[in-house]
Amino acid sequence: MKNLTVLLTAMLFSLSAWALDLGTAKSQKLVGEKNNGYLGLLVSSNTDAAALIAEINNKRKAKYQQIANKQNTQLANIEKIAGEKLTTKAKAAGQAYQDANGSWVK
């Protein structure tokens, strides 16, 4: 039984090591920063990247809403500001981003 526990633990750690992280996804240009403050999928066939985007975008939206509530403003205002900051940062890092017209720059 102890050997089984050790084996299962090792397998779990191995699986998490294979999981796609945001830095890797950005460097491989699988995802990019959209001008609305959220991540966008650049390679539609990559299900790992799509799952990562969904998870991160849900967290971002919750945080943006929290900020909007605190500042007594609309969510869209916070998304716009975040989008400007994140696309500027992505551009400086040589990562993919969406320009003001909605076109992807890689």
C-alpha distances in whole Angstrom, upper triangle without the diagonal:
4,5,5,6,9,10,11,12,14,15,17,19,20,21,23,25,26,27,31,33,36,38,37,38,41,42,41,43,41,42,45,47,49,52,51,48,45,43,45,43,45,43,42,40,37,35,33,36,37,34,34,38,37,35,37,40,39,38,42,44,42,43,47,47,46,49,52,51,52,55,56,56,55,52,54,55,52,51,54,54,50,51,54,52,49,51,53,50,49,52,52,49,50,47,48,50,52,56,58,59,56,55,52,53,51
4,5,5,6,9,10,11,12,14,16,17,18,20,22,23,25,26,30,31,35,36,35,37,40,40,40,42,40,41,44,45,48,51,50,47,44,42,44,42,44,42,42,40,37,35,32,35,37,33,33,37,37,34,36,39,38,37,41,43,41,42,46,46,45,48,50,50,50,53,55,55,54,51,53,54,51,50,53,52,49,50,52,50,47,49,51,48,47,50,50,47,48,46,47,49,51,55,57,58,55,55,51,52,49
4,5,5,6,9,10,11,12,14,15,16,18,20,21,23,25,28,30,34,35,33,35,38,38,38,40,38,40,43,44,47,50,49,46,44,41,43,41,42,40,40,38,35,33,31,34,35,32,32,36,36,34,36,39,38,37,41,43,42,42,46,47,46,48,51,51,51,54,56,56,55,51,53,54,51,50,53,52,48,49,52,50,46,48,50,47,46,49,49,45,46,44,45,47,50,53,56,57,53,53,50,50,48
4,5,5,6,8,10,10,12,14,15,16,19,20,21,23,27,28,32,33,32,33,37,37,36,39,36,38,41,42,45,48,47,44,41,39,40,38,40,38,38,35,32,30,28,31,33,30,30,34,33,31,33,37,36,35,38,40,39,40,44,44,44,46,49,49,49,52,54,54,52,49,50,52,49,47,50,50,47,47,50,48,45,47,49,46,44,47,48,44,45,43,43,45,48,51,54,55,51,51,48,49,46
4,5,5,6,9,10,11,12,14,15,17,19,20,21,25,27,30,31,30,32,35,36,35,38,35,36,39,41,43,46,45,42,39,37,39,37,39,37,37,35,32,30,27,30,31,28,28,32,32,29,31,34,33,33,36,38,37,38,41,42,41,43,46,46,46,49,51,51,50,46,48,50,46,45,48,48,44,45,48,46,42,45,47,44,42,46,46,42,43,41,42,44,46,50,52,53,50,50,47,47,45
4,6,5,6,9,10,11,12,14,16,17,19,20,24,25,29,30,29,31,34,34,33,36,34,35,38,40,42,46,45,42,39,37,38,37,38,36,37,34,31,29,27,30,31,28,28,32,32,29,31,35,34,33,36,38,37,38,41,42,41,43,46,46,47,49,51,51,50,47,48,50,46,45,48,47,44,44,47,45,42,44,45,42,41,44,44,41,42,39,41,43,45,49,51,53,49,49,46,46,43
4,5,5,6,9,10,10,12,14,15,17,19,22,24,28,29,27,29,32,32,32,34,32,34,37,39,41,44,44,41,38,36,37,35,36,34,34,32,29,27,25,28,29,27,27,30,31,28,30,34,33,33,36,38,37,38,41,42,42,44,46,47,47,50,51,51,50,46,48,49,46,44,47,47,43,44,46,44,41,43,45,42,40,43,43,40,40,38,39,41,44,47,50,51,48,47,44,44,42
4,5,5,6,9,10,11,13,14,16,17,21,22,26,27,26,27,31,31,30,33,30,31,35,36,39,42,41,38,35,33,34,32,34,32,32,30,27,25,22,25,27,24,24,28,28,25,27,31,30,29,33,35,34,35,38,39,39,41,43,44,44,47,48,48,47,43,45,46,43,41,44,44,41,41,44,42,39,41,43,40,38,42,42,38,39,37,38,39,42,45,48,49,45,45,42,43,40
4,5,5,6,9,10,11,13,15,16,19,21,24,25,24,26,29,30,29,32,30,30,33,35,37,40,40,37,34,32,33,32,34,32,32,30,27,25,22,25,26,23,23,27,27,24,26,29,29,28,31,33,32,33,36,37,37,39,41,42,42,45,46,46,45,42,43,45,41,40,43,42,39,39,42,40,37,39,41,38,36,40,40,36,37,35,36,38,40,44,46,48,44,44,41,41,39
4,5,5,6,9,10,11,13,15,18,20,23,24,23,25,28,28,27,30,28,29,32,34,37,40,40,37,34,32,33,31,32,31,31,29,26,24,21,24,26,23,23,27,27,25,26,30,30,29,32,34,33,34,37,38,38,40,42,43,43,46,48,47,46,43,44,45,42,40,43,43,39,39,42,39,36,38,40,37,35,38,38,35,36,34,35,37,40,43,46,47,44,43,40,40,37
4,5,5,6,9,10,11,13,16,18,22,23,22,23,26,27,26,28,26,27,31,33,35,38,38,35,32,30,31,29,30,28,28,26,23,21,18,22,23,21,21,25,25,23,25,28,28,27,30,33,32,33,36,37,37,39,41,42,43,45,47,46,45,41,42,44,41,39,41,41,38,38,41,39,35,37,39,36,34,37,38,34,35,32,33,35,38,41,44,45,41,41,38,38,36
4,5,5,6,9,10,11,15,16,20,21,20,21,25,25,25,27,25,26,28,30,33,36,35,32,29,27,28,27,29,27,27,25,22,20,17,20,21,18,18,22,22,20,22,25,25,24,27,29,29,29,32,34,33,35,38,39,39,42,43,43,41,38,39,41,37,36,38,38,35,35,38,36,33,34,37,34,32,35,36,32,33,31,31,33,36,39,42,43,39,39,36,37,34
4,5,5,6,9,10,14,15,18,19,18,20,23,23,23,26,24,25,27,29,32,35,35,32,29,27,28,27,28,27,27,25,22,20,17,20,22,19,18,22,23,20,21,25,25,24,26,29,29,29,32,34,33,35,38,38,39,41,43,42,41,38,39,40,37,35,38,37,34,34,36,34,31,33,35,32,30,33,34,30,31,29,30,32,35,38,41,42,39,38,35,35,33
4,5,5,7,9,12,14,18,19,17,19,22,22,21,24,22,24,27,29,31,35,35,32,29,26,27,25,27,25,25,23,20,19,16,18,21,19,18,22,23,21,22,25,26,25,28,30,30,31,33,35,35,37,39,40,41,43,45,44,42,39,40,41,38,36,38,38,34,34,37,35,31,33,35,32,30,33,33,29,30,28,29,31,34,37,40,41,38,37,34,34,31
4,5,5,6,10,13,16,18,16,17,20,21,20,22,20,21,24,26,29,32,32,29,26,24,24,23,24,22,22,20,17,15,13,15,17,15,15,19,19,18,19,23,23,23,25,27,28,28,31,33,33,34,37,38,39,41,42,41,40,36,37,38,35,33,36,36,32,32,35,33,29,31,33,30,28,31,32,29,29,26,27,29,32,35,38,39,35,35,32,32,30
4,5,5,9,10,14,15,14,15,18,19,19,21,19,20,22,24,27,30,30,27,24,22,23,21,23,22,22,21,17,16,12,14,17,14,13,17,18,15,17,20,20,20,22,25,25,25,28,30,30,31,34,35,35,37,39,38,37,33,34,36,32,30,33,33,29,29,32,30,27,28,30,27,26,29,29,26,27,24,25,27,30,33,36,37,34,33,30,30,28
4,6,8,9,13,14,12,14,17,17,17,20,18,19,22,24,27,30,30,28,25,22,23,22,23,21,23,21,17,17,13,15,18,16,14,18,20,18,18,22,23,22,24,27,27,27,29,32,32,33,35,37,37,39,41,40,39,35,36,37,34,32,34,33,30,30,32,30,26,28,30,27,25,28,28,24,25,23,24,27,29,33,36,37,34,33,30,30,27
4,6,9,13,13,11,12,16,16,15,18,16,17,21,23,26,29,29,27,24,21,21,19,20,18,19,18,14,13,10,12,15,14,13,16,18,17,18,21,22,22,24,26,27,27,30,32,32,33,36,37,38,39,41,40,38,35,35,36,33,31,33,33,29,29,31,30,26,27,29,26,24,27,28,24,24,22,23,25,28,31,34,35,32,31,27,28,25
4,6,10,12,10,10,14,15,14,16,14,15,18,20,23,26,26,23,20,18,18,17,18,17,17,16,12,11,8,10,12,10,9,13,14,13,14,17,18,18,20,23,23,24,26,28,29,30,32,34,34,36,38,36,35,31,31,33,30,28,30,30,26,26,28,27,23,25,27,24,22,25,26,23,23,20,21,23,25,29,31,32,29,28,25,26,23
4,7,9,7,7,10,11,11,12,10,11,14,17,19,23,23,21,18,14,15,13,15,14,15,14,10,10,6,7,10,9,7,11,13,12,12,15,17,17,18,21,22,22,24,26,27,28,30,32,33,34,36,34,32,29,29,30,27,25,27,27,23,23,25,24,20,21,23,21,18,21,22,19,19,16,17,19,22,25,28,29,26,25,22,22,20
4,6,6,6,9,10,11,12,11,11,13,15,18,21,21,18,16,13,14,14,15,15,17,17,13,13,9,8,12,11,7,10,13,11,10,14,16,15,16,19,20,20,21,24,25,25,27,30,30,31,33,32,30,27,27,28,25,23,25,24,21,20,23,21,17,19,21,18,16,19,20,17,17,15,16,17,20,24,26,28,25,24,21,21,19
4,5,5,6,9,10,10,9,8,10,11,14,17,18,15,13,10,12,12,13,14,16,17,13,14,11,8,11,11,7,8,12,11,9,12,14,13,13,17,18,18,19,22,23,23,25,27,28,28,31,29,27,24,24,25,22,19,21,21,17,17,19,17,13,15,17,14,12,16,17,14,14,12,12,14,17,20,23,24,21,21,18,18,16
4,5,5,6,9,10,10,10,11,12,16,18,19,17,15,12,14,14,14,15,18,19,15,16,13,11,14,15,11,12,15,15,12,15,18,17,16,20,21,20,21,24,25,25,27,30,30,30,33,31,30,26,26,26,23,21,22,22,18,18,19,17,14,15,16,13,11,14,14,11,12,10,12,14,17,20,23,25,22,22,18,17,15
4,5,5,6,8,9,9,11,14,17,20,22,19,17,14,14,13,13,14,16,16,13,14,11,10,13,14,11,13,16,16,14,17,19,19,19,22,24,23,24,27,28,28,30,33,33,33,36,34,32,29,28,29,26,24,25,25,21,20,22,20,17,17,19,16,13,16,17,13,13,11,12,15,18,22,25,26,23,22,18,18,15
4,6,5,6,5,6,8,11,14,18,19,17,14,11,11,10,10,10,13,13,10,12,9,7,10,11,9,10,13,13,12,14,17,17,17,20,22,22,22,25,27,27,28,31,32,32,34,32,30,26,26,27,24,22,23,23,20,18,20,19,15,15,18,16,13,15,17,13,13,10,10,13,16,19,22,23,20,19,16,15,13
4,5,5,6,5,6,9,12,15,17,15,13,10,10,10,10,11,14,15,13,15,13,10,12,14,11,11,15,15,13,14,18,18,17,19,22,21,21,25,26,25,27,30,30,31,33,30,29,25,24,25,23,20,21,21,17,16,17,16,12,12,14,12,9,11,13,10,9,6,7,10,13,16,19,21,18,17,13,13,10
4,5,8,9,9,12,15,18,20,18,17,14,14,13,12,13,16,17,14,17,15,12,15,17,14,14,18,18,16,18,21,21,20,23,25,24,25,28,29,29,30,33,34,34,36,34,32,29,28,28,26,23,24,23,20,19,20,18,15,14,16,13,10,12,13,9,8,7,9,12,15,18,22,23,20,19,15,14,10
4,5,8,10,13,16,19,21,20,18,14,13,12,10,10,13,14,11,14,13,10,14,16,14,14,18,19,17,19,22,22,22,24,27,26,27,30,31,31,32,35,36,36,38,35,34,30,29,30,28,25,25,26,22,21,22,21,17,17,18,16,13,15,16,13,11,9,9,13,16,19,23,23,20,18,15,14,10
4,5,7,10,13,16,18,17,15,11,10,9,7,8,12,13,11,14,13,10,13,15,13,13,16,18,16,17,20,21,20,22,25,25,25,28,29,29,30,33,34,34,35,33,31,27,26,27,25,22,22,23,20,18,19,19,15,14,16,15,11,12,14,12,10,7,6,9,12,15,19,19,17,15,11,10,7
4,7,11,13,16,18,17,14,10,9,6,5,5,8,10,8,10,10,7,9,12,11,10,14,15,14,15,18,19,19,21,23,24,24,26,28,28,29,32,33,33,35,32,30,27,25,27,25,22,22,23,20,18,20,20,16,15,18,17,13,15,17,15,13,10,9,11,13,17,20,20,17,15,12,13,10
4,7,9,13,14,13,10,7,6,5,5,7,10,12,10,11,11,7,9,11,9,8,11,13,12,12,15,16,15,17,20,20,20,23,25,25,26,28,30,30,31,29,26,23,22,23,21,18,19,20,17,14,17,17,13,12,15,14,11,13,16,14,13,9,7,9,11,14,17,18,15,14,10,11,10
4,6,10,11,10,9,6,5,7,7,10,12,15,13,15,14,11,12,14,12,10,13,15,12,12,16,16,14,16,20,19,18,21,23,23,24,27,28,27,29,26,24,21,19,20,19,15,16,17,14,11,13,13,10,9,12,11,8,10,13,11,11,7,5,5,7,11,14,15,12,11,8,9,8
4,7,8,7,6,5,6,9,10,13,15,18,17,18,17,13,13,15,13,10,13,14,12,11,14,15,12,14,17,16,15,18,21,20,20,24,25,24,25,23,21,18,16,17,15,12,12,13,10,7,10,10,6,6,9,9,7,9,12,12,11,8,7,5,6,9,12,13,11,11,9,10,11
4,5,6,5,6,6,9,11,14,15,19,18,19,18,15,14,16,15,11,13,15,13,11,14,15,12,13,17,17,15,17,20,19,19,22,24,23,24,21,19,16,14,15,14,10,10,12,10,6,9,11,8,7,11,12,10,11,15,15,14,11,9,6,5,8,9,11,8,9,8,10,12
4,6,7,9,9,13,14,18,19,22,21,22,22,18,18,20,18,15,16,18,15,13,16,17,14,14,18,17,14,17,20,18,18,21,22,21,22,19,17,14,11,12,12,8,7,9,8,4,6,9,8,6,10,12,11,12,15,16,16,13,11,7,5,6,6,9,7,9,10,11,14
4,6,9,10,14,15,19,19,23,22,22,22,18,17,19,17,14,15,16,14,11,13,14,11,11,14,14,11,13,16,15,14,18,20,18,19,16,13,11,8,10,9,5,5,8,7,5,8,10,9,9,12,14,13,15,18,18,19,16,14,11,9,10,9,11,9,12,13,15,17
4,7,10,13,16,19,19,22,21,21,20,17,16,17,15,12,13,14,11,9,11,12,8,9,12,11,9,12,14,13,13,17,18,17,19,16,14,11,10,10,8,5,6,7,5,4,7,8,7,8,11,12,12,14,16,16,17,15,13,10,10,12,12,14,12,15,14,15,17
4,7,10,13,16,16,19,18,17,17,14,13,14,12,8,10,11,8,6,9,10,7,8,12,12,10,13,15,15,16,19,20,20,21,18,16,13,12,13,11,8,10,11,8,7,11,11,9,10,13,13,12,15,17,17,17,14,13,10,10,13,14,15,13,15,13,15,16
4,7,10,12,13,16,14,14,14,10,10,11,9,6,8,10,8,6,10,11,9,11,14,14,14,16,19,19,19,22,23,23,25,22,20,16,15,17,15,12,13,14,11,9,13,13,9,10,14,13,11,14,16,15,15,12,10,9,10,13,15,16,13,14,12,14,14
4,6,9,10,13,12,13,13,9,9,11,10,7,9,12,11,9,13,14,13,14,17,18,17,19,22,22,22,25,27,26,27,25,22,18,17,19,18,14,15,17,14,12,15,15,12,11,15,15,12,15,18,17,16,12,9,9,9,12,14,15,11,11,10,12,12
4,6,6,9,8,10,10,7,6,10,10,7,10,13,12,11,14,16,16,17,20,21,20,22,25,25,25,28,30,30,31,28,25,22,21,23,21,18,19,20,18,15,18,19,15,14,18,18,14,16,19,18,17,13,10,11,11,15,17,17,13,13,11,13,12
4,6,9,9,11,12,9,9,13,13,11,14,16,15,15,18,20,19,20,23,24,23,26,28,28,28,31,33,33,34,31,28,25,23,25,24,20,20,22,20,17,19,20,16,15,18,18,14,15,19,17,15,12,9,10,11,14,17,16,13,11,9,11,10
4,6,6,9,10,8,9,12,13,12,14,17,17,17,20,21,21,22,25,26,26,28,30,31,31,34,36,36,37,34,31,28,26,28,27,23,24,26,23,20,23,23,20,18,21,21,17,19,22,19,17,14,12,13,14,18,21,20,16,15,12,14,12
4,6,8,10,9,8,11,13,12,13,16,17,16,19,21,21,22,25,26,26,27,30,31,31,33,35,36,36,34,31,27,26,28,27,23,24,27,24,21,24,25,21,20,24,23,20,22,25,23,21,17,15,16,16,19,22,21,17,16,14,16,15
4,6,9,9,9,11,13,13,15,17,18,19,21,23,23,24,27,28,28,30,32,33,34,36,38,39,39,37,34,30,29,32,30,27,28,30,27,25,27,28,24,23,27,26,22,24,27,25,23,19,17,19,19,23,25,25,21,20,17,19,18
4,6,5,6,9,10,11,13,15,16,16,19,20,21,22,25,26,26,28,30,31,32,34,36,37,38,35,33,29,28,31,29,25,27,28,25,23,26,26,22,22,25,24,20,23,25,22,21,18,16,18,19,23,25,25,21,20,17,19,17
4,5,5,6,9,10,11,12,14,15,17,19,20,21,23,24,25,27,29,30,31,33,35,36,37,34,32,28,28,30,28,25,27,29,25,24,27,27,23,23,26,25,22,25,27,24,23,20,18,20,21,24,27,27,23,22,20,22,20
4,5,5,6,9,10,11,12,14,16,17,18,20,22,23,24,26,27,29,30,32,33,35,36,34,31,28,28,30,27,24,27,28,24,23,26,25,22,22,25,23,21,23,25,22,22,18,18,19,21,25,27,27,24,23,20,22,20
4,5,5,6,9,10,10,12,14,15,16,18,20,21,22,24,26,26,28,30,31,32,33,31,29,25,25,27,24,21,23,24,21,19,22,22,18,18,22,20,17,20,22,19,19,15,14,15,17,21,23,24,20,20,17,18,16
4,5,5,6,9,10,10,12,14,15,16,18,20,21,22,24,25,26,28,30,31,32,30,27,23,23,25,23,20,22,24,21,19,22,22,19,19,23,21,19,21,24,22,21,17,15,16,17,21,23,23,19,19,17,19,18
4,5,5,6,9,10,11,13,14,15,17,19,20,21,23,25,26,27,29,30,31,29,27,23,24,26,24,21,23,25,21,20,24,23,20,21,24,23,20,23,26,23,23,19,18,19,20,23,25,26,22,23,20,22,21
4,5,5,6,8,10,11,12,14,16,17,18,20,21,23,24,26,27,28,30,28,26,22,22,24,22,19,22,22,19,18,21,20,17,18,21,19,17,21,22,20,20,17,16,17,18,22,24,25,21,22,19,21,19
4,5,5,6,8,10,10,12,14,15,16,18,20,21,22,24,25,26,27,25,23,19,19,21,19,16,18,19,16,15,18,18,15,16,19,18,16,19,21,19,19,15,14,14,15,19,20,21,18,19,16,18,18
4,6,5,6,9,10,10,12,14,15,16,18,20,21,22,24,26,26,24,22,18,19,21,19,16,19,20,17,17,20,20,17,18,22,21,19,22,24,22,23,19,18,17,18,21,22,23,20,21,19,21,21
4,6,5,7,9,10,11,13,14,16,17,19,20,22,23,25,26,24,22,19,20,22,19,17,20,21,17,17,21,20,17,19,22,21,19,23,24,23,23,20,19,19,20,23,24,26,22,23,21,23,23
4,5,5,6,9,10,11,12,14,15,16,18,20,21,22,24,22,21,17,18,19,16,14,17,17,14,14,17,16,14,16,19,17,16,20,21,19,20,17,17,16,17,20,22,23,20,21,19,21,21
4,5,5,6,9,10,10,12,14,15,16,18,20,21,22,20,18,14,14,16,14,11,14,15,12,12,16,16,13,15,18,17,16,19,21,20,21,18,16,15,15,18,19,21,18,19,18,20,20
4,5,5,6,9,10,11,12,14,15,17,19,20,21,19,17,14,15,17,15,13,16,17,14,15,19,18,16,18,21,20,20,23,25,24,25,21,20,19,19,22,22,24,21,23,22,24,24
4,5,5,6,9,10,11,12,14,15,17,18,20,19,17,14,16,17,14,13,16,16,13,15,18,17,15,18,20,19,19,22,24,23,24,21,21,19,20,23,23,25,22,24,23,24,25
4,5,5,6,8,10,11,12,14,15,16,18,16,15,11,13,14,11,9,13,13,10,11,14,14,12,15,17,16,16,20,21,20,22,19,18,17,17,19,20,22,20,22,20,22,22
4,5,5,6,8,10,10,12,14,15,16,14,12,9,10,12,10,8,12,13,11,12,15,15,14,16,19,19,19,22,24,23,25,22,20,18,18,20,20,22,19,22,21,23,24
4,6,5,6,9,10,11,12,14,15,14,13,10,13,14,11,11,15,15,13,15,18,18,17,19,22,21,22,25,26,26,27,24,24,22,22,24,24,26,23,26,25,27,28
4,5,5,6,9,10,11,12,14,13,13,10,13,13,10,10,14,13,11,14,16,15,14,18,20,19,20,23,24,24,26,23,23,21,21,23,23,25,23,26,25,26,27
4,5,5,6,9,10,10,12,11,10,7,9,9,6,7,10,10,8,11,14,13,13,16,18,18,19,22,23,23,25,22,22,19,19,20,20,22,21,23,23,24,26
4,5,5,6,9,10,10,9,8,6,9,10,8,9,12,13,12,14,17,17,17,20,22,22,23,25,27,27,29,26,25,22,22,23,22,24,23,26,26,28,29
4,5,5,6,9,10,10,11,9,12,12,10,12,15,14,13,16,19,18,18,21,23,22,24,27,28,28,30,27,27,25,24,26,25,27,26,29,28,30,31
4,5,5,6,8,8,10,8,11,10,7,10,13,11,11,14,16,15,16,19,20,20,22,25,25,26,28,26,26,23,23,24,23,26,25,27,27,28,30
4,5,5,6,5,6,5,9,8,6,9,12,11,12,14,16,16,17,20,21,22,23,26,27,28,30,27,27,24,23,24,22,24,24,27,27,29,30
4,5,5,6,8,8,12,11,10,13,15,15,15,18,20,20,21,24,25,25,27,29,30,31,33,31,30,27,26,27,26,28,27,30,31,32,34
4,6,8,10,11,14,13,11,14,16,15,16,19,20,19,21,24,25,25,27,29,30,31,33,31,31,28,28,28,27,30,29,32,32,33,35
4,6,9,10,12,10,9,13,14,13,14,17,18,18,20,23,23,24,26,28,29,30,32,30,30,27,26,26,25,28,27,30,31,32,34
4,7,9,12,11,11,14,15,15,16,19,20,20,22,25,25,26,28,30,31,32,34,32,32,29,27,28,25,28,28,31,32,33,35
4,7,8,7,8,11,12,12,14,16,17,18,20,22,23,24,26,28,29,30,32,30,29,26,24,24,22,24,24,28,28,30,32
4,5,5,7,9,10,12,13,15,16,18,19,20,22,23,25,26,28,29,31,28,27,24,22,22,20,22,21,25,26,28,30
4,5,5,6,9,10,11,12,14,16,16,18,20,21,22,24,26,27,28,25,24,21,19,20,18,20,19,23,23,25,27
4,5,5,6,9,10,10,12,14,15,16,18,20,20,22,24,25,26,24,22,19,17,17,15,17,16,20,21,23,25
4,5,5,6,9,10,11,13,14,16,17,19,20,21,23,25,26,24,23,19,18,17,15,17,17,21,22,23,26
4,5,5,6,8,10,11,12,14,15,17,18,20,21,22,24,22,21,18,17,17,16,19,18,21,21,23,25
4,6,5,6,9,10,10,12,14,15,16,18,20,21,22,19,18,15,14,15,13,16,15,18,18,20,22
4,5,5,6,9,10,11,12,14,15,16,18,20,21,19,18,14,12,12,10,13,13,16,17,18,21
4,5,5,6,9,10,11,12,14,16,17,19,20,19,18,15,14,14,12,16,15,18,18,19,21
4,5,5,6,8,10,11,12,14,15,16,18,16,16,13,13,13,13,16,15,18,17,18,19
4,5,5,6,8,10,10,12,14,15,16,14,13,10,9,10,10,13,12,14,13,14,16
4,6,5,6,9,10,11,12,14,15,14,14,10,10,9,9,12,12,14,14,14,16
4,6,5,6,9,10,11,12,14,13,14,11,12,12,12,16,15,17,16,16,17
4,5,5,6,9,10,11,12,11,11,8,10,11,12,16,14,15,14,13,14
4,5,5,6,9,10,10,9,8,6,7,8,9,12,11,12,11,10,12
4,5,5,6,9,10,10,10,8,10,9,11,14,14,14,13,12,13
4,5,5,6,9,9,10,9,12,12,14,17,17,17,15,13,13
4,5,5,6,5,6,6,9,11,14,16,15,14,12,10,10
4,5,5,6,7,7,9,10,13,15,14,13,11,8,9
4,6,8,10,10,13,13,16,18,18,17,15,12,12
4,5,9,10,14,15,18,20,19,18,15,12,11
4,7,9,12,13,17,19,18,16,13,10,8
4,6,10,12,16,17,15,14,10,8,6
4,7,10,13,14,12,10,7,6,4
4,6,10,11,9,8,6,5,7
4,7,8,5,5,4,6,9
4,5,5,5,6,7,10
4,5,8,10,11,14
4,6,9,11,14
4,7,9,13
4,6,10
4,6
4
